[in-house]
Amino acid sequence: MVTPEDVKTYIENGLPCEHVELAGDGQHFQALIVSTEFRGKNRVQRHQRVYQALGERMREEVHALSMQTLTPEEWRELPA
């Protein structure tokens, strides 16, 4: 069974990230992903980039992934 730490590593290996948080139960995962690659991209394009980073793992190992995708600037603006 894939762990949240596995998914975090997959994302970090396929996408330059400033910050990644992952939670999940082995099938369903929730992620907060901060990357400069999200600048100028809409939400769909950002999610597509994460799916690209996960590649075939998205079909084979990760059954559901809910994401919050932010640029570093957006992340810094979040309330503490």
C-alpha positions, 0 to 999 in steps of 0.5 A, a space after each residue: 500500500 502506498 503511503 502519504 510519504 511515498 506520494 510526497 516523494 513522487 511529487 517532489 521527484 517530478 516537480 520542483 516544490 518549495 513545500 509539500 504536505 500530504 495526508 491520506 489513508 493509502 488510497 485517498 490523499 490530500 495535498 498542499 503543494 507549493 511550487 514556482 511552476 504554478 505561476 501564471 497557471 490556472 487551477 486545472 493547469 496546476 493539477 495537470 502538472 501534478 498529475 504529470 509528476 505522478 505519471 502512471 502512479 496516478 492510475 496504478 497507486 493513487 486512487 484519489 488525490 485532492 489538491 491545494 496548489 499554490 505559488 510561493 507568493 500565494 502560500 505566504 499570503 495564507 493566514 497563519 
